[in-house]
Amino acid sequence: MKKKISIIASFRNEETNINSFIRRIKNSFKKFRNIDYKLIFIDDFSNDSSNNLIKKAIKKNKKIQLITFKKNYGHNPSVQTGFNFVRNRDYAVVIDCDLQEDPELIAQNFHSIKKNQTIHFVRKKREDPFFQRFYSKIAYLFLHFISSGKIIMNTNHFKIIPPFVVKKINKNKERDPYWNYLFTKYSRDNKIVYYIKRKRHFGISKYSIFTLNPWITFYGGIHYFKKRFRFLILSLLLINIMILLLVLYNFTSFFLILFLSFSILILITNLFISFFMAHYKKKNKRIYCKYK
């Protein structure tokens, strides 16, 4: 009997990548007779030709399914909706259509996966711009530290997860889950596969420090360890205030006072956002997307 996997590909406006993505998925699975796939596209209200390209591909490839949203909901609700269409007893994987992750990695690793195993695709190198690599590295280091290693460095939602994890994900009613940790939290047997994240060649990235996506992701990850995070922030805040008082008492360097004041402001801001995220998560549950 063939092992089966459902590939969830959430996207918005990826007309320049769709055809290549479909072709590479199809060709990679041809090489392995013991596995089969279903490709689930979640169109988060695109306004380019992505939707039409997929409809044309469906006529030639019955393994493709298209879910079209009636409005723009965002990445997390799109992924959550995708899990509703995973076939019973299928493994599942979430991957973006921008081709920064090689689609071939799915078939190459799925054909030899063990029962109930989760495969974490971890970036050993990324071809993103320097600034993006820099702030991502800082964020991952902090998340790895605050979680005591439970949040895996340099990985995201790109993982192959077994059927029992899929079932638990479908029962999760959380708003804006942090997929990296949530998939890991439910997993039992973990395997790490290293890969190179490619540079985006076509289309515009929807993920940068100037958008909400990375901030929701970062503080969403912290939320699972909020008590530890708040203790750390309060400790650092107290230390900074004590040092500032000593500096002010001795009338030391203006720049040192400025630096300490800025540090205190950053710590208070992080503490405030932590409480806000907890309130947001408590008051808001999963979004159920309307689709055609």
HUCORNOR-V74503 format. One line per field, one symbol per residue. ss: DSSP state (h for helix, s for strand, l for the rest). phi: phi as a letter, one per 40 degrees, with the letter a starting at -180 (. if undefined). burial: b if it has 9 or more other C-alpha atoms within 8 Angstrom, else e. A space follows every 10 residues. Layout:
# HUCORNOR-V74503
ss=???
phi=???
burial=???
This chain:
# HUCORNOR-V74503
ss=llssssssss sllllllhhh hhhhhhhhhh llllssssss sssllllllh hhhhhhhhhh lllssssssl llllhhhhhh hhhlllllll ssssllllll lllhhhhhhh llllllssss sssssslllh hhhhhhhhhh hhhhhhllll llllllllss slhhhhhhhh hllsllllhh hhhhhhllss ssssssslll llllllllll lhhhhhhhhh hhhllhhhhh hhhhhhhhhh hhhhhhhhhh lllhhhhhhh hhhhhhhhhh hhhhhhhhhh hhhlslllll sl
phi=.ccbbbbcbc aafbdcbdcc cccccccccc cbccbbbbbb cbccgcbbcd dccccccccb bcccbbbbcc acbhcccccd cdccbccdgc caabacccgc bcdccccdcc cbcccgcbbb cbccabccdd cccccccccc dccccccfgc cccfbbccac bcdccdcccc ccbccfccdd ccccdccbbb bbbcabcccc cbgbccbacc bcdccccccc ccdcbccccc cccccccccc cccccccccc fcdccccccc cccccccccc cccccccccc cccbbdcbcc bc
burial=eebbbbbbbb bebbbebbbe beebbeebbe ebeebbbbbb bbbbbbeebb bebbbebbee eeebbbbbbe eebebebbbb bbbeebeeeb bbbbbbbbbb bebbebbbeb beeeebbbbb bbbeebebee ebbeeebebb bebbebbeee bbebbebbbb bbbebbebbb eeebbbebeb bbbbeebeeb eeeebbbbeb eebeeeebbe bebbbbbbbb bbbebbeebb eebbebbeeb bebbeebbee eeeeebbeeb bebbeebbeb bebbeebbee beeebbeebe ee
